[in-house]
């Protein structure tokens, strides 16, 4: 272990040089740790018959940091944080009358999940078709189709309830 501390001292500047040359400005300490791990792996895998350790370590460390940078960039591109406007459109369940949603859903047993969403957004959150489409990330025509199907099924359900009484 003592040997690795000496190795770290010797190659610390190289790791920081690689980080700065790749224009990494966020999470520098974490990339430094990646560089240290790569340095340790390079020291374990190095074959002295194939060249100098410094060249091998530089290429190995740079490659590992680039791989980690690519992973992080890919993750950041695929993880979208919604805008503030999105959070304002979300329904606040704490302001609902208790059991209001459950009572409403008792009339929706024959509806599809999308049709139930239309009923809940319309009745509880008072959202327009366009607002529902934005929240659900679907087209306006899709929400209109949900509405059409939900209305037809609800009307049939209410008609059959009247005949039972």
N, C-alpha and C positions, 0 to 999 in steps of 0.2 A: 504494500500500500504506500509505503514511503517513496518508492520509485515513481508512483503515479503523481504524487504531489510535486515531485521535482519536474516531471513531464508537464504537469499543468502550468507550473511557473514558467517553464521554457516556452510553451506554446500559447500562453494566454493572449499575448499580443496578436498572434496569428488568427486566433478565433475571433477576436474583436475586429480585426482588419477584414475578415471575411463577412462578418455581420454588417459592417459599414459599407463595404463594397457592393453588397446586395441591397443597399438602401433600406435596411430593416430599421424601422423607428418605433414600432409597437412590439411589445413583449420581448425586448432585447435580452433580459435576464433568462427568459425561457429558451430563447435560441442559443444563448451562451451555454446553458445546461445541455442542450442537444449537441452543441459542439464538443463539450467535455465528454459526453458519452461516445461520440464518434471518435474522439482522440483515444479513449480507452480501447474501443474496438479496433481501431487502426493499429494500436500498439500490440494487441493480441494477434492480429492477422498478418502483420508485416513479415515479409520474407526478405532478408537482407541481401539475398543473391539477385534480387530484381531491381535494385536501385536504392536511392537515398530515402530515409524515413521521412524527411521534411517534405519532399515532393509528394510522397504517398499520403502522408497525414493531411496535407493541404487539400489534395483532391478528394480524399475520403470525407473530411470534415465539411468541405464545401458541398459535396454531393448530398450528405445527410441533411444539412441545413436547407438546401434547395428542396429536397423532398418534403421536409416539414413545412416549409413555406408554401409549397404547392398544395399540401393537404389543408392548411389553414385558409388559403385563398378559396379553395373549392368549397370548404365548409361555410365561409362567410358569404359566398355567392349564392349558396343554396338555402341559407337560413335567413329568411326575410322577417324583419321586425316591423309589424304594422305601424302605420302613421297614427298620429294622435286622433285623427278623424275617425279611424276604425273603432277606437275604444269608446268614442262618444256615441257610436251607433249601437253598441252592444246594450243589451237589456240589463237593467239593474234588478235582479231578483229580490233584493231586500225590500224594495218599495212595493212589491205586489201584496195584495190581500192574501193571507194564508189560504192555501189549497185552491186558489183561483185557477192555476194552471191545471191541477189535477181534475177539478170539476169540468173544465173545458174539454180536457182530453177524454172524458167519459163519453162525449158525443162523437168522438173521432175514431172509434175503434175500427171502422171499416176503411179508413183513409191510409194512403201510403205515407211514408215518412216525410216526403216532400210536401204533400198536401197538409200534413199536420203542422209543418213548419210555417206554411202560409197562414193557417188559422191562428197559430200562436203569435206570429209577428203582427198580424193584422189586428187581432182582438186585444192582445196584451200590450204590445209596444206601439201600436198605432202607426206602423210603418207603411209607406206607399210601396207599390210594386217595384218601382225603381230602387228604392232604398233596400228592399228585401234582396233584389238582384245583386246589389253591391255587397251586402253583408255576406251572402251565400256564394258570391263570386260566380254567378251564372247570368245568362241573358235574361232580358226583360220578358221575352216570349216564353222562356221556360217557367218563370214565375206565373205568367198568365195561364199557362197550361195547368200548373198546380192548382190555381184558383178555380179554373173551370171544372176540373175533376172533383175538387173538394166540394164546391157548391152543389154539383149534381148529386154526389153521394150523401151530403148532409140533407138536402131536400128530400131525397128518397127515404132516408132514415127517419126524418120527422113525419113524413106521410105515413110510414108504416107504424109509427108510434101512435098516431091519431086513430088508426083503424083498430089497434089493439084495445084501446080504452073503450 
